[in-house]
């Protein structure tokens, strides 16, 4: 079939049709009427449509379908990856394809400033299409067949947008979350009315008491039998600040020794206000920045829905505002670090993460992945910039820790003060575990081997075994980030590449490579989930509350998903089971009503029905079985009194239900990390083939490489193309080549001859 220009004269036999102004292509092939019907039927599901031009002398046209692009080669995914700006020549070489089923936008970058932001959900959106999972677009097209409930939160956001109250969504959501947090705080708390030690509430209050009355050198050594300070220095500094403010209001709240166990209405009000205030000052802005940064190319409705999902996170609200702690400060610093990494401010992100570690040592659950990500970026950059960034990161990190621990270092204090603080921060003397926690050690202690009895007097072996299992557990995440940095690293341009890159280099604005996020950024939330869940399952001395750390990245992933997706199903199940695993602790604190209310409220907001039977997938069957077991266990607690021989019967059953779910989520996060790593960098060992393919393409097509300043070129461009079986419109193994690429190559060849 011969192709003719779209403005060619039409014969009288052709019938005039109205012009579709949505078509935006320079030329399309002309087909016969008999072929038109066959092509239309064949391509009805692939965005094929009949077009005609408005003049009387123009032919009918059909836009043929384009091959479905990989999820990482669509424009939304490139925004998510933030690979940087490309020249117009690069995009002409790649070819501008129409909107296909794999993307809701064209395959070229839009010129708006929004294109420089990234979309947290782009990978999920593209993978849904690749796997045949219904997307938000298909849900709109098949609304009459859609049975999923998208949640009260999304419906409320849609109503606010439609009625001109879009600007009120964020302040209303934040105000509603503060109100819910305050309502939770009206209930009981850890250790209320239970002398002599009371609970975590008294521990936090006591730290405020001792920090404002004792010199810094005695903070980690004073009366360790009564809630001795065992958190890093930043917690002590925050306690000192809160204690100073509270002492101004009423000195009796924090009087040394005499205020122990105080539970007056005024002191309880101040303590509750301190948690809400720190949460509002740090954690809530970090959530808002996350929604704006990581969902930057998504619609405002999606950003608002993500914010609502994160604001009402039930596990964190129940622990911080019910049980009473300040975990939102630690998690807020971690979120700020992630936001800084996403915007390319790695030094700022390193400082924020040091502050997170300085507030609670539990942030070490994230440390291997944060370190691997930053090291992976150093590898990704060409050697000079990579070495420079590595040195800067090392200096900033060491300096930040020195500032935090300065009061415990000479000349301000003897080294023994530093040793005392370190020994309190890492309590290896407490044993493998204390309470019944839904992790590997408690689970196997019930089902396989009594660890404490078998290793009595050999606790050091348990510490080593715990460290080895934890390292093995998070090694896939660390290896994936480092491998991704190697496969996508920038390399020096060869002499032939430099000749080909001259054209694009003149048209591409210079980029600041060290301040540009790496292609491995999509791996970060999955890697954080893998390593934090590994620490929770296998590490030493784990508490029920530490499930909050794996739930943070899991909820971040959930914020970009919609009901009916695999990520949504796993994330919602993990959050519900995470709250359920803390039920023995919440029950002891008298927070049963808050527990039920927050679970039902959050599930309703996100559109997750824990009472629905699901049999269409493995995660659906697992959810049905787990939710049935949870409900049955709660009913048994109301009906049956545990026998005197097994007083911990119900906590043990809770562990047996929760631990397998956490283990499967850990395995699922590894699987997802491998999938995303492969999509970004191709298969291992394909580097030589990629180089050969790239050289072959450059000699035949004279296509400019993806240029970078200072002689850098993205290696992953060729790797990704090889993994997909084609390279920007040309088959890697030979065959079809985009005519626009061939024409562009001939044009450049002619220009080169003229210059010579």
C-alpha positions in Angstrom: 0.0 0.0 0.0 1.6 3.3 -1.1 1.6 6.2 1.3 0.7 9.6 0.0 0.8 13.0 1.7 -2.3 13.8 3.7 -2.9 16.9 1.6 -3.0 15.1 -1.7 -6.1 15.7 -4.0 -8.9 13.3 -3.4 -11.0 11.6 -6.1 -14.7 12.2 -6.5 -15.5 8.7 -5.3 -14.4 9.5 -1.8 -17.0 10.9 0.6 -16.2 13.9 2.7 -16.3 13.5 6.4 -16.0 16.1 9.2 -12.5 16.9 10.4 -11.4 15.5 13.7 -9.3 18.3 15.2 -7.8 16.0 17.9 -5.5 14.5 15.3 -2.0 16.0 15.4 0.1 14.1 13.0 1.9 15.5 9.9 1.3 12.6 7.6 -0.6 9.3 7.7 -1.0 6.6 5.1 -3.9 6.5 2.6 -5.8 3.3 2.3 -8.6 2.0 0.1 -12.2 1.7 1.2 -12.1 -2.1 1.2 -9.0 -2.2 3.4 -10.5 0.5 5.6 -13.2 -1.8 7.0 -10.7 -4.6 7.7 -8.2 -2.3 9.4 -10.8 -0.6 11.5 -12.2 -3.9 12.8 -8.7 -5.2 13.4 -7.5 -2.2 15.3 -10.7 -1.2 17.2 -9.1 -2.1 20.5 -5.7 -0.4 19.7 -6.6 3.3 19.3 -7.2 3.0 15.6 -9.6 5.6 14.3 -10.8 7.0 11.0 -9.9 10.5 10.2 -10.6 12.8 7.3 -9.4 16.3 6.4 -11.8 19.2 6.0 -11.2 20.2 2.4 -13.1 18.7 -0.6 -9.9 17.4 -2.2 -8.5 15.4 0.7 -8.4 11.7 1.3 -9.9 9.8 4.2 -7.2 8.7 6.6 -6.7 6.1 9.3 -4.2 6.3 12.1 -2.6 3.0 12.5 -1.8 1.6 15.9 1.6 1.9 17.4 3.5 -0.8 19.3 2.8 -0.7 23.0 5.7 0.9 24.8 7.3 -0.5 27.9 6.2 1.0 31.2 9.5 2.8 31.6 9.5 4.3 28.1 6.3 6.3 28.3 6.3 9.9 29.2 4.8 9.5 32.6 7.4 6.9 33.6 10.2 9.2 32.3 8.8 11.9 34.5 8.8 9.5 37.4 12.4 8.5 36.6 13.4 12.1 36.0 16.0 11.2 33.4 16.3 14.9 32.5 15.6 17.1 29.5 16.3 15.8 26.0 16.8 17.8 22.9 14.3 18.2 20.2 16.6 16.2 17.9 16.5 13.2 20.3 12.7 13.2 20.3 12.6 13.5 16.5 15.0 10.5 16.3 12.8 8.5 18.7 9.6 9.4 16.8 6.5 11.0 18.1 3.8 8.3 18.4 0.1 8.9 19.0 -1.6 8.2 22.3 -1.6 4.4 22.8 -3.1 2.0 25.2 0.0 2.0 27.3 -0.1 5.7 28.2 -2.5 8.4 28.7 -0.2 10.9 27.1 2.0 11.1 24.1 5.4 9.5 24.1 7.2 12.9 24.0 7.9 15.1 26.9 5.5 18.0 27.4 7.1 21.4 27.6 5.4 22.4 30.8 7.2 22.8 34.1 5.2 19.9 35.4 7.2 17.5 33.2 10.2 18.2 35.4 8.4 16.7 38.4 7.9 13.0 38.9 4.9 10.8 39.4 5.0 8.2 42.1 2.3 6.1 40.5 3.5 6.0 36.9 5.1 2.6 37.2 2.0 1.2 38.7 -0.2 2.8 36.0 1.9 1.4 33.1 2.3 -2.0 34.7 -1.5 -2.3 35.0 -1.8 -2.0 31.3 1.0 -4.4 30.6 -0.5 -7.0 32.9 -4.1 -6.4 31.7 -5.2 -5.0 35.1 -7.9 -2.3 34.8 -6.5 1.2 35.0 -8.2 4.3 36.1 -8.9 5.1 32.4 -10.5 1.7 31.7 -12.5 2.0 34.9 -14.0 5.2 33.6 -14.7 3.6 30.2 -16.3 0.5 31.9 -17.9 2.3 34.8 -21.1 0.3 34.5 -19.1 -2.9 35.0 -16.8 -1.6 37.8 -17.7 -3.1 41.2 -14.8 -1.5 43.1 -15.4 1.1 45.8 -12.8 3.8 45.4 -13.4 5.0 48.9 -15.1 7.8 50.8 -12.0 9.9 50.6 -11.9 10.0 46.8 -15.6 10.6 46.6 -15.3 13.5 49.0 -12.3 14.9 47.1 -14.2 14.6 43.8 -17.2 16.4 45.3 -15.0 19.2 46.6 -13.4 19.7 43.2 -16.7 19.7 41.4 -18.2 22.3 43.7 -15.3 24.8 43.4 -13.7 24.1 46.7 -10.5 22.5 45.5 -8.4 24.9 47.5 -10.1 23.8 50.7 -9.3 20.1 50.3 -5.9 20.2 51.9 -6.7 22.4 54.9 -9.9 20.5 55.5 -8.2 17.1 55.4 -5.4 18.3 57.8 -8.0 19.8 60.2 -10.0 16.6 60.1 -6.9 14.5 60.8 -6.0 16.7 63.8 -9.5 16.3 65.1 -9.3 12.5 64.8 -5.9 12.5 66.5 -7.3 14.6 69.4 -10.3 12.3 69.7 -7.9 9.3 70.0 -6.0 11.2 72.7 -9.1 11.5 74.8 -8.8 7.9 75.6 -6.3 6.0 77.8 -2.6 5.7 77.2 0.3 3.4 78.0 0.6 2.8 81.8 -2.3 5.0 82.9 -3.0 4.4 86.6 -0.5 1.4 86.8 2.2 2.2 89.3 5.1 1.8 90.0 6.5 2.1 86.5 3.4 3.3 84.7 4.3 3.1 80.9 5.6 4.9 77.8 3.6 8.0 78.7 5.5 8.3 82.0 8.8 7.5 80.2 8.4 10.4 77.8 7.4 12.7 80.7 10.2 11.6 82.9 12.8 12.4 80.1 11.5 15.9 80.1 11.9 16.0 83.8 15.5 14.8 84.0 16.7 16.8 80.9 15.7 20.1 82.4 17.2 19.4 85.9 20.4 17.4 85.2 23.5 18.3 83.3 23.9 16.7 79.9 26.6 14.3 81.0 24.1 12.6 83.4 21.2 12.2 81.1 22.1 8.6 80.1 23.3 7.5 83.6 20.7 8.9 86.0 18.5 6.3 87.8 18.4 3.8 84.9 16.0 1.5 86.8 13.2 4.1 86.4 12.8 4.8 82.7 16.4 5.7 82.0 16.9 7.6 78.8 17.6 5.1 76.0 16.9 7.1 72.8 19.5 9.1 70.8 20.4 12.7 71.6 17.8 14.5 69.4 15.1 12.9 71.5 16.7 14.3 74.6 16.9 17.7 73.1 13.3 17.7 72.1 12.4 16.5 75.6 14.4 19.3 77.1 12.5 21.8 74.9 9.1 20.4 75.8 10.1 20.3 79.5 11.2 23.9 79.5 7.9 25.0 77.9 5.9 22.9 80.3 7.8 24.0 83.4 7.0 27.6 82.5 3.3 26.7 82.5 3.4 24.6 85.7 6.7 23.6 87.3 5.0 20.8 89.3 4.5 18.8 86.1 8.3 18.2 85.8 9.6 18.6 89.3 12.6 16.3 89.9 11.6 13.1 91.7 8.3 14.4 93.1 6.6 14.5 89.7 6.9 10.8 89.0 3.6 9.2 88.0 1.8 12.6 87.9 -1.5 12.3 86.0 -3.2 15.6 86.5 -5.6 16.9 83.8 -3.2 19.8 83.1 -0.1 17.7 82.6 -2.0 15.2 80.4 -3.3 18.0 78.3 0.1 19.4 77.8 1.6 16.1 76.9 -1.1 15.4 74.3 -0.7 18.9 72.8 3.1 18.3 72.5 2.5 15.2 70.3 -0.1 17.0 68.1 2.1 20.1 67.8 5.3 18.2 66.7 3.3 16.1 64.3 1.7 19.2 62.7 5.0 21.0 62.5 7.1 18.2 61.0 5.2 15.1 59.8 2.2 16.7 58.2 4.3 19.1 56.0 6.5 16.1 55.1 3.4 14.2 53.9 2.2 17.2 51.9 5.6 17.6 50.3 5.6 13.9 49.5 2.3 14.1 47.7 3.4 17.2 45.8 6.8 15.8 44.9 6.4 12.1 44.2 2.9 12.5 42.7 4.0 15.7 40.8 2.7 14.7 37.4 -0.5 13.3 38.7 -3.7 15.2 38.9 -4.6 17.3 41.9 -7.3 14.8 42.9 -4.7 12.0 43.0 -2.4 14.1 45.1 -5.2 15.0 47.5 -6.3 11.3 47.7 -2.7 10.3 48.5 -2.5 12.9 51.2 -5.8 11.7 52.8 -4.5 8.1 52.7 -1.4 9.1 54.6 -2.9 11.5 57.0 -5.2 8.9 58.5 -2.7 6.1 58.7 -4.3 4.1 61.5 -1.2 2.4 63.0 0.7 5.6 63.5 -2.3 7.5 64.9 -3.0 4.7 67.4 0.5 4.5 68.7 1.4 8.2 68.8 -1.9 9.7 69.9 -3.3 6.7 71.8 -0.4 4.7 73.2 1.7 7.9 73.4 5.0 8.3 71.5 6.6 10.6 69.1 7.2 8.3 66.1 5.9 10.9 63.6 9.0 13.0 64.2 11.3 10.2 63.2 9.2 9.2 60.2 8.8 12.9 59.2 12.6 13.3 59.0 12.8 10.2 56.9 10.1 11.5 54.5 11.9 14.8 54.2 15.0 12.9 53.3 13.1 11.0 50.6 11.6 14.2 49.2 15.1 15.8 49.1 16.4 12.7 47.2 13.6 13.0 44.7 14.5 16.6 44.0 18.2 15.9 43.7 19.3 17.5 47.0 21.2 14.5 48.3 23.2 16.4 50.9 20.1 17.9 52.4 18.5 14.4 52.4 21.5 13.0 54.2 21.2 15.6 56.9 17.5 14.8 57.3 18.2 11.1 57.6 20.9 11.7 60.2 18.3 13.7 62.2 15.9 10.7 61.9 18.6 8.4 63.2 19.4 11.0 65.9 15.8 11.0 67.1 15.2 7.2 67.3 17.6 4.4 66.6 14.8 2.4 64.9 15.5 4.6 61.8 18.5 2.2 61.3 15.9 -0.1 59.7 16.2 2.3 56.7 19.9 2.9 56.9 21.2 0.2 54.6 18.9 1.3 51.8 19.5 5.0 52.2 23.3 4.3 52.1 22.9 2.0 49.1 20.8 4.6 47.2 23.4 7.4 47.8 26.3 5.0 46.9 24.3 3.9 43.8 24.0 7.5 42.7 27.8 8.0 43.2 28.3 5.0 40.9 25.7 6.3 38.5 27.5 9.5 38.0 30.6 9.6 35.9 33.8 9.1 38.0 34.6 12.7 38.8 31.2 13.8 39.8 30.6 10.5 41.6 33.7 10.8 43.7 33.0 14.4 44.5 29.5 13.6 45.6 30.7 10.7 47.7 33.2 12.9 49.6 30.6 15.5 50.2 28.1 13.0 51.5 30.7 11.5 53.8 31.7 14.9 55.2 28.1 16.1 55.7 27.1 12.8 57.4 30.1 12.8 59.8 29.7 16.5 60.6 25.9 16.0 61.3 26.6 13.2 63.7 29.3 15.2 65.4 26.9 18.1 65.9 24.3 15.8 67.4 26.7 14.1 69.8 28.9 17.2 70.5 27.8 17.6 74.2 29.0 14.0 74.8 32.4 14.5 73.2 35.6 16.1 74.5 36.1 18.8 75.4 32.5 19.1 76.6 32.4 15.7 78.3 34.7 12.7 78.7 34.4 9.8 76.3 32.7 7.7 78.9 29.6 9.9 78.4 29.5 8.9 74.8 30.0 5.2 75.7 27.1 5.4 78.2 24.8 6.8 75.5 25.7 4.2 73.0 25.2 1.4 75.4 21.7 2.7 76.2 20.8 3.3 72.6 21.6 -0.4 71.6 20.3 -2.6 74.4 21.7 -6.0 73.5 21.6 -7.0 77.1 17.8 -7.2 77.1 17.7 -10.5 75.2 16.3 -11.7 71.9 12.8 -10.6 72.5 10.5 -9.5 75.4 6.9 -9.6 74.4 5.0 -11.7 71.8 5.9 -9.9 68.5 4.9 -11.0 65.1 8.4 -11.7 63.8 10.5 -14.7 62.9 11.9 -15.3 66.4 8.6 -15.3 68.3 6.9 -17.3 65.5 9.5 -20.1 65.5 9.8 -20.0 69.3 6.2 -21.3 69.3 6.3 -23.6 66.3 9.9 -24.9 66.0 12.4 -24.3 68.9 12.5 -22.5 72.2 15.4 -20.2 71.4 15.9 -18.8 74.9 16.0 -22.2 76.4 18.2 -23.7 73.7 20.7 -20.9 73.8 20.7 -20.2 77.6 24.0 -18.6 78.4 24.9 -18.2 74.7 23.0 -15.0 73.9 26.0 -13.8 71.8 25.3 -16.5 69.2 21.7 -15.3 69.0 22.9 -11.8 68.4 25.2 -13.0 65.6 22.5 -15.2 64.1 20.0 -12.3 64.2 22.5 -10.0 62.4 23.2 -12.6 59.7 19.6 -13.3 59.0 18.8 -9.5 59.0 21.6 -8.9 56.5 20.5 -11.7 54.3 17.0 -10.3 54.4 17.8 -6.8 53.2 20.7 -7.8 50.8 18.4 -8.0 47.8 17.3 -4.4 48.2 20.9 -3.2 48.7 22.2 -5.3 45.8 19.4 -4.0 43.6 20.2 -0.4 44.2 23.9 -0.9 43.7 23.4 -3.0 40.5 20.9 -0.4 39.2 23.5 2.3 39.7 26.1 0.3 37.8 23.8 -0.6 34.9 22.5 2.9 34.4 25.8 4.8 35.2 27.0 7.6 33.0 30.1 6.8 30.8 32.5 9.0 28.9 31.4 9.6 25.3 33.5 7.8 22.7 34.9 9.7 19.7 32.1 8.5 17.4 29.5 9.3 20.1 31.0 12.8 20.5 30.6 13.5 16.8 27.0 12.3 16.9 26.3 14.1 20.2 27.5 17.5 19.0 24.1 18.3 17.4 22.1 17.4 20.5 24.6 19.0 22.8 24.1 22.3 21.2 20.4 22.2 21.6 20.2 20.7 25.1 20.4 23.0 28.1 23.2 22.0 30.5 22.2 19.8 33.4 23.6 19.7 36.9 24.3 16.0 37.1 24.9 15.8 40.9 21.5 17.5 41.5 19.6 15.2 39.2 17.7 12.2 40.7 19.0 8.8 39.4 17.0 6.2 37.4 17.1 4.0 40.5 14.8 6.3 42.4 11.7 4.1 41.7 13.4 1.3 43.6 13.7 3.4 46.8 10.2 2.7 48.3 10.3 -1.0 47.5 13.9 -1.2 48.9 12.8 0.6 52.1 10.0 -1.8 52.5 12.3 -4.8 52.1 15.0 -3.7 54.5 12.6 -2.4 57.2 10.5 -5.6 57.0 13.7 -7.7 57.2 14.8 -5.8 60.4 11.3 -6.3 61.9 11.3 -10.1 61.1 14.9 -11.0 61.9 16.6 -8.4 64.1 17.4 -8.4 67.8 15.0 -7.0 70.5 12.0 -6.0 68.3 8.9 -4.4 69.8 5.3 -4.4 68.5 5.5 -0.7 67.6 8.4 -1.2 65.2 6.0 -2.5 62.6 5.4 1.2 62.0 8.7 1.4 60.0 7.7 -1.2 57.3 4.2 0.3 57.2 5.5 3.7 56.2 6.9 2.7 52.7 4.0 0.2 52.3 1.5 3.1 52.8 3.5 5.3 50.5 3.1 2.7 47.8 -0.6 2.4 48.6 -1.1 6.2 48.2 -0.4 5.9 44.5 -2.7 2.8 43.9 -6.4 2.3 43.5 -8.7 -0.6 44.4 -8.3 -3.6 42.2 -4.5 -3.4 41.9 -1.9 -5.8 43.3 -0.1 -3.1 45.1 -3.3 -1.8 46.6 -4.3 -5.3 47.8 -0.9 -6.1 49.4 -0.5 -2.6 51.0 -4.0 -2.5 52.4 -3.7 -6.1 53.8 -0.3 -5.2 55.3 -1.6 -2.1 57.0 -4.7 -3.9 58.5 -2.6 -6.8 59.7 0.0 -4.4 61.1 -2.7 -2.7 63.2 -4.0 -6.2 64.2 -0.5 -7.3 65.3 -0.5 -4.5 67.8 -3.8 -5.4 69.3 -2.4 -7.0 72.5 -0.6 -3.8 73.2 -3.6 -1.6 72.4 -5.9 -3.8 74.4 -3.6 -3.4 77.4 -3.7 0.4 77.0 -7.5 0.4 76.9 -7.7 1.5 73.2 -10.2 -1.1 71.9 -12.7 1.5 70.7 -10.0 3.6 69.0 -8.6 0.4 67.4 -11.9 -0.6 65.8 -12.9 2.9 64.9 -9.6 3.8 63.1 -9.5 0.5 61.2 -13.1 1.0 59.9 -12.5 4.7 59.2 -9.3 4.2 57.2 -10.6 1.2 55.3 -13.7 3.3 54.3 -11.6 6.2 53.3 -9.4 4.2 50.9 -12.1 1.9 49.6 -10.9 -1.4 51.2 -13.6 -3.7 52.5 -12.0 -6.3 54.9 -15.3 -8.2 55.1 -15.4 -8.8 51.3 -14.6 -12.3 50.1 -12.0 -12.3 47.4 -11.1 -15.4 45.4 -9.7 -13.9 42.1 -6.0 -13.9 43.1 -3.5 -15.2 45.6 -3.5 -12.0 47.6 -7.3 -12.1 47.5 -7.5 -15.6 48.9 -4.9 -14.7 51.5 -6.8 -11.5 52.5 -10.0 -13.5 52.9 -8.3 -16.2 55.0 -6.5 -13.6 57.2 -9.5 -11.4 57.8 -11.6 -14.4 58.7 -9.0 -15.5 61.2 -8.7 -12.0 62.7 -12.5 -11.7 63.2 -12.7 -15.2 64.6 -9.8 -14.5 67.1 -11.5 -11.3 68.3 -14.8 -13.1 68.8 -13.0 -15.9 70.7 -11.4 -13.3 73.0 -14.9 -12.1 74.0 -16.3 -15.6 74.5 -13.5 -17.7 75.9 -11.2 -17.1 78.8 -7.7 -18.4 78.2 -6.7 -21.3 80.5 -4.4 -20.6 83.3 -1.8 -22.9 81.7 -1.7 -20.7 78.6 -2.3 -17.1 79.7 -0.7 -15.8 76.4 -2.9 -17.9 74.2 -4.5 -15.1 72.2 -1.2 -13.1 71.8 0.4 -16.2 70.5 -2.4 -16.8 68.0 -2.1 -13.2 66.9 1.6 -13.9 66.2 0.7 -17.0 64.2 -1.7 -15.1 62.0 0.3 -11.9 61.5 3.9 -13.3 60.9 3.2 -15.2 57.7 1.6 -12.1 56.2 4.6 -10.0 57.0 6.9 -12.7 55.6 4.9 -12.8 52.3 5.0 -9.0 52.1 8.7 -9.1 52.5 9.0 -11.6 49.7 6.6 -9.6 47.5 8.7 -6.4 48.0 11.8 -8.4 46.8 9.9 -9.6 43.8 8.7 -6.1 43.0 12.2 -4.7 43.4 13.6 -7.3 41.0 10.9 -6.4 38.4 11.5 -2.7 38.6 15.3 -3.3 38.5 15.0 -5.4 35.4 12.8 -2.9 33.7 15.3 -0.1 34.3 18.5 -1.8 33.5 17.8 -4.9 31.4 19.0 -8.4 32.1 22.4 -9.0 33.8 25.2 -9.5 31.3 23.6 -7.6 28.5 26.0 -4.7 28.5 28.2 -5.9 25.7 25.2 -6.6 23.5 23.9 -3.2 24.3 27.1 -1.6 23.3 27.2 -3.5 20.1 23.6 -2.6 19.3 24.2 1.0 20.1 27.3 1.2 17.9 25.4 -0.5 15.1 22.6 2.0 15.4 24.9 4.9 15.5 26.7 3.9 12.3 23.5 3.2 10.3 21.2 5.9 11.6 23.6 8.6 12.9 21.3 9.0 15.8 22.6 11.2 18.6 23.0 9.5 22.0 21.3 10.7 25.1 23.8 13.5 25.8 24.8 14.8 29.2 27.2 17.6 30.1 30.8 17.0 30.9 30.8 14.1 28.3 28.4 11.9 30.1 25.9 9.5 28.4 23.2 7.4 29.9 24.2 3.7 29.6 20.7 2.5 30.5 19.1 3.9 27.4 20.6 1.1 25.2 20.2 -1.6 27.9 16.5 -0.8 28.3 16.0 -0.9 24.6 17.7 -4.2 24.3 15.6 -5.7 27.1 12.5 -4.6 25.1 13.6 -6.0 21.8 13.7 -2.7 20.0 15.6 0.5 20.2 13.5 3.7 19.8 11.5 2.5 16.9 14.1 0.2 15.4 14.3 -3.5 16.1 17.6 -4.4 17.9 18.0 -7.5 15.7 17.4 -5.6 12.5 14.2 -5.2 10.5 11.7 -2.4 10.6 13.1 1.1 11.0 10.9 4.1 11.6 10.8 6.1 8.3 11.2 9.3 10.3 14.5 8.0 11.7 15.7 7.0 8.2 14.7 10.4 6.8 16.4 12.1 9.7 19.6 10.1 9.1 19.7 10.9 5.4 19.2 14.6 6.3 22.1 14.6 8.7 24.3 12.7 6.3 23.5 15.3 3.6 24.3 18.1 6.1 27.6 16.5 7.0 28.6 16.2 3.3 27.7 19.9 2.7 29.9 20.9 5.7 32.8 18.9 4.4 
